[in-house]
Amino acid sequence: MKKLYYACLLILAGILVVATPALAAVYYASVQVQESDGNSYTRLPITASLDNEYLADNNYILATGFDTRVITGSSVELPHLVVDDRLLFVSNINANNTYNFKYTTGNTPLTDMPVIVGYDGYITVTDDVDLELVDDFEIEFDGYVDTSDDGEWNKLIYKKDAFVVYVSAEGEITAGIIASTTTTDTYILPNAVGSYTNIASVTGSATHWGAVDDPMASPDDATTIVYTTSSTQQKDAYNLASVTLPPNELIESVTVYFRVASTNVGKNDRTQPFLRLGTDETTGTAVKPQTVNNTYVTASEILARPGGGDWAWSDFNDLQVAIGLKTQDAYSTLSCTQVYVKITYDSGNTFTKSVTAVGVSSGAHIVKAYADGTDLGIIVDEGEAGEVSDTVLLSGASVPDNANDIIINQSNVMPYFDYLKWTVSDTLIAWYQPETMIHGRAYTTGTAAFTNGSAAVVGTTTVWTSAMVGSAIKNNTDNIYHTVLSVEDGTHLTLTANYSGTGGAAAAYTMAPKLPDRQGTEEMGAITWGANPSGVDVSIGSLTAYSQPAPSGTIDEPGQDIVEESGQPGWVEPTGTLTTNPFYPLVKMASDQTGFDVTQIWLMLATFFVLAGMLAVFGFVPHQLITVAVGGGLTGLFISMGIYPFWVIFVFLLGGIAVVLWERAPSV
């Protein structure tokens, strides 16, 4: 009997050593970045999908994420930001090269992290009276500024028709009070079939899209048309031609134009425009522009971005335009001869007053734009050897007070910044410098009803989830962001504070990841995440424990791999069987209290039950083979639940054989 006890303890030790993480406080994951389109990038903000919230919940990283680092192969630390569902970091990437980095944990905690929004990402701060600059303000930020001249209007901070700080030329940063904004229009035409072709008939063209792709100024009217006599709406979707657009300008609007005619204007024949992006569609108004039989007339409507949110230049790579035709009855024919889209965007400004710092090379800089009631000024790297500055008399000029939002870092000109402070009349109003993990999701589906003085928000056709806790959310009419405290179900959530806007009936809303305001809670930023540019692919490998905790964040030799690669089942995230197990809350609580991760707690419990079961069976039926069979059965059960990996059964079987041989061995 004593031999069996000793042998079972050996089995227990073997399983724990082989299958359990090394209980180390330090882990790492390999991050590979590959560029395959032949483009090189200086300080590229790179995005990798990673469930950091789960890692924090299960004690792999701190709740803030501040014990993590991203390092190069030579252990150089890179600027990085930890988000609940992704990891962002900044590195130089050369064309057609592959780079290997490490995401490490267990380091000395940081006190804050830089703001990184990804390639083509930006931050929106809603207009507020406290943010109005007038003629006494200071805007200061510390970050990497790309001052190379790519011919675009590279905006660091922008409030339309009010104020801007931007890279105006090679090595120059300009701050200016805006007098007026110049807008430019560009047009795109159908060039291929879209997601569906449902209009009944086409004349003069082999394809539906070819019948409506006439140039803006020269429609061919009845020569090529799509048409119907159906009293049920029929729709065609058309792919739009690619267009070369300046990537850094604010998109004002997207307008759909369509040219139609009816054989009987006495009938209520109606045409309806649509825009389509992926599976989302924006629906326009069904109208009847025609007034004379068989005479073509052009109508138009500005439509919002499908799926909600702000337009991005990358949207136009996948945008489709659609048109719906519907007659009153079969006694008239409604035809369409032309469809196209107009994009209106800001292309420049004229200034009331402006100042320019010259001789600023690309690199990390502290930039301060200010006005003191007398002068407008800009200073780069104040007090440093390379300080540059410029001032101009205000002469009564001030920054216009308008309702436009503030856009930060819209143009990839600042791949990261350590902080941004916004001061008005010597009072710090907003301070952006993350001191915890960033949380939130972008979501605009359905409508939401906000009530003044209440923290409860009710959705219609929404599918809200717990992942949205921490998001910034606003009623699009009131344009005041609040923070999501909890999500009760798919159509009900609660704010951290009572809603301060007007509210009212269910209306369009915007939910976005939140950039907290360290100065308070009033001026939070809404993050629009960027995406890696075409040809840049990122993969994250297994999360692996180092062989032992290393002091001061240094790295020891790699230990056992404990987490499968991203997208594969592994030790980091229990399968549904474990998360829905009735004991999961107790396991989670034990994890929170002890510092062991959830997987380790499950594994220790399972191993305890295997050992206890074997000993209990042997106590009633002292037979080694039966005891081993029971232990094997319990091990198989825990494998099926996802607690043990499948190969643990082989460790057990080897241990079981050893038990039988040892028990039968003669005593000395």
N, C-alpha and C positions, 0 to 999 in steps of 0.2 A: 504493500500500500504506500509506503513512504517513497519507494522508487517512482510510483506513478505521480505523486505530488511533485517530486523534483522534475520529472519529465514534462509535466504540464506547464510548470513554470518556465522550462526551457522553450517550449512551444510558444508561450505567451511572449517571452523576450524576443524570440525569432520573428514573430509577426510584427511586433512593435518596431523592431529595428529595421526590418525590410520595408514595411508598408507605411509606416508613419513618417511624416516629415521630421527632420532632425531637431524639431523644437527650437530651431534657431530663430533669432530675431531678424536675420538679414536674408533677403531673397534677391534674385535678379531675374530679369527676362531679357532675352536677346531681341533687339529691334532691328530689322533689316529694311533699308530704303534703297530702292533701285530706280534709276532714271533710264528710260529707254527711248525717248523721243528726240534725243540729241540737243536738249536744252540745258544750259547751266544756270544756277541760281546762287546769288549771294544772300546769305541769311534767309533761307527759305523757311517760312513757318509750316511745319509738318504736322499732320494730324494722323493719329492712330486710334482705332476703336479699342476701348479697354474699359471693363466694368470696375472702375476704381471704387465705386460706392460699395460693391460687394466685398472688395478687398478690405475696405475700411471696416465694414460691418463685422467681418470675421477676423479682425485683428492682424491682417497681413501688413497693413499700413495704418498710420494714425488717422483719426477722423478728419484731420485737416489735409492729409496727404503731404505734409511738409517734411516728413522724414524720407522722401523719395528724391532721387536724382536721375538725370539722363546724362550718361558719360560716353565719351568716345573710346576707341580701343586703347588710347594712351591715357585714359582716366581723366580727360579734360571735361569739366562740367559744362553743360550747355543750358541756356535759358529754357525753362520748361514750366508748364502750367498743368495742374491736375484738375480734371473735370470729372463729374460723376460717371460719365459714359465715354470718356475719351482722354487721351494724353496728347498734349501739344508741346513741341519743342522746336528749336531753331538751329539750323546748321547750313553750312555751304554745301551745295550739291553740284557736282560737275556732270557734264553730259555723258550719257552711256556708261555710268559707273554704278557700282553697288557699294553701299556703306553699312557697316555693322556697329550698332550702339548697344548700350545696356541700360535698362530701367532698373534701378536698385532701390531697396528699401532699408530701413533700420539705420539710416544715417542721422547725424545730429540735426534736429529739426530746424528748418528755416523759420524766420519771423514773418516772411511774406513771400509772394511769388510775382513774377512779371505778368502782365496782361498779354496774352497771345490769342488771336482770334482766327488764325488760319489764313490760307491764301484766298484772297478776295473777301475775307470776312471784315466786319466793321461793328461799331457800337453805336446805338442810338440812345440819346438822352432826351426825353420829352421836354418840350418848352415849359418853362416855369418862370414866374415873375422874379423869383430870387436869383435866377441865372442871368438876367438881363444885364449886360455889361455897361451900357451908357458910356461914361467917360472916366470911370475910376475902377480899374480892375487889374488882375494879374492872373494869367494862365501859364502854369509852369508844368513841364513834363520832362521826364528823364527816360530816354530810350534810344534805340538804334534808328538813325534816320538815313535813308538812302537818298543822297543828294545828287545822284546821277541824273542827267537830262534825257528822258525818253520821249520828249515832245508832248507829254500829257500834263494835265493840270493835277498834280499830285497833292491831294489835300490831306493834311494832318488833322486839322480841326476845321469844321465847316458848319456855319449856320446861314442858310440861304438868305440872301438879301440883307445880311447883317455883318458877319465877320468871318474871316478865314485866315488860317495859317497854313502855308503850303510851300512846296519846293517849286520855285518859280523858274529856275534855270540851273545849269550845272553849278553845283557848289553854292547855291543861294536859297535862303529861306525867307519868305516874305510874310508879313502880317498886314492885313488891310481891312479897313472899314468899307463895306461894299455899298456902292451907290446904286448899281443895277446889275442884273444877271443876264447874260446872253444865252439864248437857247438855240439849239440846232435840231432840225428834223432829218431823219433818214427813213427810207422806205424799203420794205421787203415784200416780195411777191411769192405766190405759190410756185413750187418747182417739182412737186412729186405728190403722189397719193398720200393721204394721212391715215388716221386710224380707222376710218370707215368711209364708204361711198354708198349713199342711200337715196340720193335724188334720182328720180325715175329715168330721166332722159338727158341726152347730150347731143348737140348739133355742131358740126364744123370742127370737131376735134376728136382724136382717138381716145383721149382721156378727159375725165371731168376737170382735173386741175388745169389741163391745157386750155380748156374753154374759158377760164376765168383769170388767166395770168397776164392780161393786157397791161402794158405800161400805164403809169398813173395818168399821163397827159394824153394818151391816145387809145381810149377804149374802142373796140371794134363793134360794139353794140350787138346787133342781131347776127353777126357773122359767126361767132362762136358763143354758145350759151349752154347752161344747164337749165332744165325747166321741169315743171310738174303741173298736173291738174288735180293733185290729191288734196283732199280736205283734212288729211292727217299730215302733220309736219314731217318732211323728209330732210335729212341733213347730210352734207358732205363735209369731211375734214381734209384739209390740205396741208402738207408739209411746206414750210417756208424756206426760201433760199438762205444760205449762209450769208452773213454780213460782217464786214470788218468794222468794228466800233471801238472808239476810245474806251478802255476798260475802267477809267477812273472817274467818270462823270456821273452825276446824280440823274437818274432817269425820272423825268417829270410825269410822263404819261405814255400809254400805248393805245392807239386808236385803230379801230377796224373800219375800213371803208368798203362799201359794196354798192354795185350799180345794177338796178333791177327795172323791170317793166312788166305790165300786166295787159292782157288783151281786153280786160273789162274793169276799168277803175271804179265802176259802180259796186263792184264786189269788195268784200273786206279781205283781200289777199294780203298776207303779212310775211315780212322777212325778218329773221332774227339772227344776230351775229353771236359768235362764241369764240373764246380762246381756250386752247387745250395745252396742258403741260403735264406729261406723264398720263396719269388717269384722272387728274383734276381738270374741271372745266369752269370757266366763268361764263355766265349766261347774260347776254345782253337783252335789250328790249325788243319785242316784236313790234315792228312799225310798218306803216303803209305810206311810203314816200311818193309813190306814183300818183299823178293827177291827170294825165292824158293817156288815152289808150295807145298801147304799142310804142310809147315814148320812154326811153331809158332816163333814169334820174339817179344821182349818187346820194347816198346817205352815209352817216358815220356815227360811231359811238365810242367813247373812251371806256375801256374795260379794265378792271383790276386784275392783278396777277392771279392766275389759277392756283388754288390752294392757300391764298392769302399771303400776307407778308409783303415785303418790299421787292421790287424788281431788281434782279442782278443781271449783269451783262451775259453771264453764262446761260441764263434762261433762254436766250434767243438761239442757242444751238439746238434746242429741242422743241421750240414753240410751234404749235399748229394753229391755224385759223379755220373756223368752221362756219358754215352758213346754213340756215334752216329756211325752207320755203313751205308755205301752206296757203292753199286757196280756200275761198269760202265754199265753193262747190265745183263740180266738174264742168261748169259753163264758163270758166275762165282759165287762162294759162299764166302762170307766174314764172318769169325767167330771170336768170342772173348772168351777166356777161363779164363782170370784173370784181375781184376781191383783192385787197392788199392791206398791209399794216403799216402805220406810221409810228416811229419811236421819236419822242421828243425828250431831249436831254440838255442839261446845263453844259455849256461849252466855254464859259469864261465870264469874267466880271470887269466892271469898271469901278474904280475906287474913289471914295471921297478923300481918304488919306491912306498911305501905306508906307511901310518901312521894310528894309531888306538887309539881312546879314549876309555878307559875301565872304567867299573863301572858306566855306564850310565843307569839309570832306565827308564822305560817307563814313559813319561810325556812331559810337555811343556819344550822345550829347545831352546836356541839360539846356532846354530852350525855354525862354521866358518872354512872352508878349504881354505888354502892359500899357496902361494909360493912367495918368495921375491928375487929370483935369487940365493939364497944360500941354503935355506931350504924349504922343503915341510912340512906343519904343519896342525894340526887340533886342534881346541879349542872348548870345549862345556861349555856354561854358563860362559863366560869370566867375571872375576871380581866378580863372585858370590862365596858363601861359598863352593859350590859343584863343582867348576871349575875342569875340567880334560883336559889334552892336550897331544900331542905327536909331535915330530919333527924328521926329518931325513935329512941328507945332500943330496942335489940334485946331486952333483958331476957331473954336466954337463947335467943331464937329463932334459927333458922338455916334455910338453904335445904335442903329435902328432897333426899336423894340417891336418884334413881330412874333407870330405864333409858330414859326418854323422850328423843327427839332434840331438838335445838335448832333452832327455826325462826326465820330472820331475814327480816324485811321481807315478811311474807306478805300484807299488806293494802293495797298501793299507797300506804301512808302515807309512805313514804320512796322517792321515785322514783329517787334515786341516793344513794350515800354514798362519801366519799373513802377512808375507812378504818374499820375496826372492830378494836379490840384487847380481848382477853379475858385478864385477869390474875387469878391465884389465889395468895394468900399471897405477894404481891410478886414472883411469877414470871410473866413473860409467857408464856402458853400458846399463844395463837393470834393471828394478825395477818393480816387480810384487806385487801389493798391491791394490786391486780394490778400486777406489774412486767414483764409480757409479755402477748402475745396469749392469749386464753382458748381452750382446745381441748376437744374431746370431743363425744360424741353421747349422746342419750337412747335406750336400747334395752333391751328386756326379753324379747324373743322366745326361746323355747326354755328350756333349762336349762344350767347350767354346773357343772363339777366342779372344786373348789379342793382343793389338797393342802397341808397344813401343812408349811412348810419348803421349798416348791417355788414357783418363779415361773411355772410352766406352768399354764394353765387350758384345759380341754377342754369344748367346747360340744356340745350335742345339739340338732339342728334349729335351729341358729343360723346366721345369715348375717353374720358379722363382716367388717368391711372396714377398710382402712387409714385411713379417715376417723375411726375410733374411737381411734386412737392419742392418748394424752393424756387419755382419759376416766377418770373415777373409776368403779370397779366394786366390787361387794360381793356376797357370799353373803348372801341375805336373812335367813338364820338367825343367822349370826355377826354380821352388821351392822357389819362393819369394812371401810371403803373402802381400796382400793389403787389404783395408777395403772397404766394400760395403757402398756407400753413399745413393743410391736410386735404386729402381727397377721399371723400366718403364713398363714392361710387362713380360710375361713368358720367353722371349728370349733376353731381353735387360736390362742391369743394368749399373750403373755408379759407378766408384771408387772415393774415397775421394781425390786421387791424381793420376796423370798420371802414367801409368804402366811403371815400371823401368826395367822389364825384356826384353828378346828378343822377346817373343811373336811369332806371326805368324798364321798359319792355325789352325783351330779348333782342339783341343786336349783334352785329359783327364785333369780334374781339380779337386780340392778339396775345398769345402766350409765347414767351421767349426765355432762354437761359438768362440768369440775372447776374450782372456785375454789381456787387454791393457798393454802396457809398459809405466809406469808413467814417465820414464826418457825421453821418446820421443814417436815416432810412429814406429821406425824401427824394433824393436825386439819383436813384438807381439807374444803371444802364441796362439796356436790352441788347444781348449779343446775337448777331447773325453770324453763325459759324461759316468760315470758308471751307473749301475742299481742296485736296491736293491737286495740283495742275495735272493735265493729261500727261501720261507717261511716267508719273511718279507713283510707284506702288510701295506700300508699307505693309509689313507683316510682323507680328509679335509672336515669338516662340514661347516655349514653356517657362512658367515661373518655377525657379529652382532655388532650393535652400543652399546657402554657402555651408561649408563643413562646420563652421562654428562662428558665433558672432565675433566680428572684428572691431577693435576699438577705433573710435574717431572716424567711423564711416569707411575705413579702408577695407579692401576686398581680400578675402582668403581664397583658397582653392575651392572650386565648385564642389558641392555635395550632391545629394540625390535629387533627381528631378521629381517634383511633387505636383506639378500642374501641367495638364496637357496643353497643346498649342491652342491658340485662339480659335474658337469655333468648334472645338472638339470637347466631348465630355471629359471631365478630369476632376482633380481633387479640389480645385478652387471653388467650384459651384456645384452643390448637390443637385441631383436630378429631382424631378417632381416627386418621386417616391419619398425622398428625404424631407423636402420642404413642406410636404403635406402630411408627414408623419405626425401623429398627435403628440409625440414627445419632442418635436422640433423646438417649440418655445422654451422648454426646459434646457435643451442642449444649447440653444442660443444664449440663454441667460448664464449658463455655466461658462460658455466661451467669453462672454463679456466680463465675468467676474474673475476668471483665472488668467486671461491673456492667451490661452490656447485657442487655436482657430476651431471653427465648428467641425471640420473634418477630423481633427485630432480627437475631439470629444466623442464623436460617433465611433471612431475606431477603438478608442479605449473602452467604451461601453460594450461594443460588440465583442471584443476580445475577453472582457470580463464574463459575459454571458456564455461564451464558448467554454471558457475554463470552468465556470461554475456548473454548467450543464454536464460536462464530462465528470467532474468530481461527484456531483449528485448521483449520476447514473451508476458510477462505480461503487458508490456507497450502498446502493440497493442491489445492484447486480455486478458483483466484482469480476467482470469479464473484460479483458483488454480489447478484444475485437469489437464488442458492443459499444464500449466506451468510445473507441476511435470512430465508429460509424456515427454515433450521436454527434460527436464533435465535428465530423465532416459534414453532416446534415446542417448543423447550425452555421457552419462556415459558408456552405452553399446558399443558405437563406440570406446571409448578410451580403454575399456577392450579388445576389439577385436584387437586393435593395440598393445597391450602388455604394455600400459602405466599404467593402473590400474590393480591390481589383481582382480580376479573374485568376491571376497567377498565384494568389495567396493559397488557393486550394492545394497547389503543389508543395508549398512550404509546410502546410498542415499534414499532407500525406507523408512527406518525408519524416516529419516529427512523429507521426503516428506509428510509422514503421519502427522508428527508434524506440518508442515506448514499448511496443510489443517485444522487440529484441532484448531491451534492457530488463523488462519484467521477467522474461524467461531465462535471463542469464543467471547462473548459480551464484549464490552469495558467497563472498570470501570470508 
